Amino acid sequence: MTTYLVTGASGQLGKLVIAHLRKLVPAENIIALVRSDAARAAYAAEGIATRQGDYTDADSLKAALTGVDRLLLISSSEVGQRAVQHANVIDAAKAAGVGFIAYTSLLNADTRGMALGEEHVATEAAIRASGIPFTFLRNGWYSENIAGSAAQALAMGQHFGAAGAGRLATAAREDYAEAAAQVLAGSGHEGKVYELGGDTAFTLGEYAALLAEVSGKPVVYVDLPEAAYKDALVGAGLPAGFAAILADSDAKAAHGALMTQNRDLSRLIGHPTTPMRKTLEAVV
């Protein structure tokens, strides 16, 4: 029996991966790595086994990964701590004899110089050095990352950013989750690096126009210099460090960091990616 473990299983992406994975493999072969008793109970109600573990607790990870054949390492949400946390998982996987790791990295992580990509590149290097067969799922921006601020944009009639005329190939979180499940459950993916993004791309100016069309309310895109956009994010309540990373991501997107013309994502899931219009319609 092949066992499949998904880390970060109580997060938004992790829950979707588990839902797709159970369509591909027997539910009794799936293990969800969680941190809380509430998450454990929720999965138990669905007939999914759980193990408790924390990216910062090496001992808990070694116990959790015992007997696991195929692992999906969903990147930590703690920017700045990711490299160390991921290394704990990788070390535990090696010690437990895990046979395969799929890792959710970042689109163009090693070529576009995005600050958010640094820890992903470090993690990819650690996985390669471990000797464990791997697949890197370099996820582009989730459409929900942008659409999540639709309410504020509609209230102000403006969507702010620093991406200029750069194009973003976004896809819905559901699409990335389905791809991860396909790779974890499938074969022939070892050693592959998938650059994952939506089938269609857009500028933030085009996004603002689409939001206006879907909502029936006027919205325009306001492009700011990177520093000014960072200050605006801080003014909106974000911590300065995280605001700087988001502003850097937008500025790098102006030069193609969040753009891909390949179709790795739609090929993996076997159907077109979810268009931004559909995501916005659900939000609006």
C-alpha positions, 0 to 999 in steps of 0.5 A: 500500500502506497501512503501519501502525506500532505503537509499544511493540510488544514490550510486553504491549499492543503484542504483542496489537495486532500479533496482532489487526492481522495478522488485519485487514491483510496482515502485510507492511504492518505495522511493529513499533517495538521497542528490542531486537534480541531483540524484532526477532528475535521479530517477524522469526520471525513475518514482521513487519517491525520498525524500532528506535526509542526514545521518548527518541531523536528521530532514531531516531523520525524514521527509524522513521516514514518512509513510515508511513501510520497510526500507533498511539502506545501510551503510554509506561510511564515515568510522569513522562516520558510527555509529553516522550516522546510529543511526540518521537513526534508531532514525528517523525510530523509530519515524516514525513508520517504520515497518522493517529495513534491514541493510547492515552489514559486513560478520562475523562482530561480530566474526572476530575482523576486525576494519571495523566491529566495527561500523557495530556491533554498528549499529546492536546493535542499531537496536536491541535496537530500537525494530524494526523488522530487518534483517542483511545482512552481506555482504562479500567483493565485487569482484569489491573491488579487481578487481578495482586494476586490471589495476595497477596489470597488469601494475606492474605484481604484486598484493599486499596484506596481506591476506596470504593464507586466502580465500575470498568468494567474490561476485559481487555487483549486487549479494548483491543488488539483495539479499537486494531487495529480503529481502526488498520486501519479507517476513519471513526474520525478525530476520535473520542474513545472512552471505553473500558471494560468492559460490566459494572462492580463495586466493589472490595468486589464484586471481593473477593467474586468472587475469594473465589467463584472461588478458594473462599477467604475474601477481604474488601475493606479500604478505606483512606484515600488516604494510608494506601493509599499508605503500604501500597503503599510498604511493599509495595515500590513507589516513593513516587511511583508509589505516590502515583499509584496511590493517587490513581487509587483515590481518584478511582475512588471518584468515578467516574474509572474508570467509564463506562456507554457501550459504545464498547469492545464496539462497536469489537470487535463482541462483549461485553468480557471479564468480570472472572470470566474474568480471575480464573479464568485467574489463580487 
